Amino acid sequence: MHEQSKDNIVEKLTVFRSREILNDNVKMAILEMLKKHGHSSFGDIVRELGVSQTAATNHIIELKLLGLIEKKTDPPNFNLNEERYRHLLSFRERQ
């Protein structure tokens, strides 16, 4: 496969995943919460959003895999990756 074809596929996947996240109310609420507070613990996320621990875990794992949030260990909390968040929001403007 040519390098240009790979880049095109990666870009299409990025656009697809970004649109999915932008349309997912819980994932966006997590990102907006982290933007507002700077960081939040797992318990804070569950309490503030009113979701189950299992649901919160699944959303957080996906957001971490996409590089949108980072887990810090001391103290244990999650932080927003501001650069990736801005990139994600740029897809909203393209819709």
HUFENSUL-V454854 format. One record per pair of residues at least 6 apart in sequence whose C-alpha atoms are under 6 Angstrom apart, sorted by the first residue. I is the first residue (numbers start at 0). GAP is how many residues later the second one is. D is the distance in whole Angstrom. If there is no record, write none. Layout:
i=<I,I>
gap=<GAP,GAP>
d=<D,D>
This chain:
i=<17,33,38,38,39,39,40,62,67,67,68,68,68,69,69,70,70,71>
gap=<70,46,39,40,37,38,36,6,13,16,10,11,12,8,9,6,7,6>
d=<6,6,5,5,5,5,4,6,5,6,6,5,5,6,5,6,5,6>
